[in-house]
């Protein structure tokens, strides 16, 4: 059986009194649960960005390989 350490328990007790936006920010930063169980939950902003990317792909909105190669060479120092 896992037992929560004292510092973590104290922190979580304090977090319960934080405003919701601060609790949300902590949850975004502390993505430990997602890493532990292999499930990542997209934020609304991330979900919208994925939808935009999918729609751009459907329209053929791809960057040509040559341009991407030049980009990577410039930014990775290849």
C-alpha positions, 0 to 999 in steps of 0.5 A, spaced: 500 500 500 502 506 498 502 512 503 502 519 501 508 523 504 507 528 509 509 534 505 505 532 499 499 531 504 500 538 507 501 541 500 494 538 497 491 540 503 493 547 502 491 546 494 484 545 496 483 552 498 486 555 492 482 559 487 480 554 481 484 557 476 490 556 480 488 549 481 487 548 474 494 551 473 497 546 478 494 540 474 497 543 467 504 543 470 504 537 474 502 532 468 504 526 473 498 522 473 497 522 465 505 520 465 503 514 470 497 512 467 498 513 459 492 518 458 493 525 456 487 529 456 487 535 451 486 542 453 480 546 449 486 550 446 490 544 444 484 540 442 482 546 437 489 546 435 489 539 433 482 540 429 485 546 425 491 542 423 487 536 421 483 541 417 489 544 414 491 537 412 485 536 409 485 542 404 493 540 402 496 545 407 503 542 407 509 545 407 514 542 402 519 537 404 525 542 401 522 548 406 522 543 412 529 541 410 531 548 410 528 550 416 531 544 420 538 545 417 537 552 420 534 551 427 538 545 428 545 547 426 545 541 421 
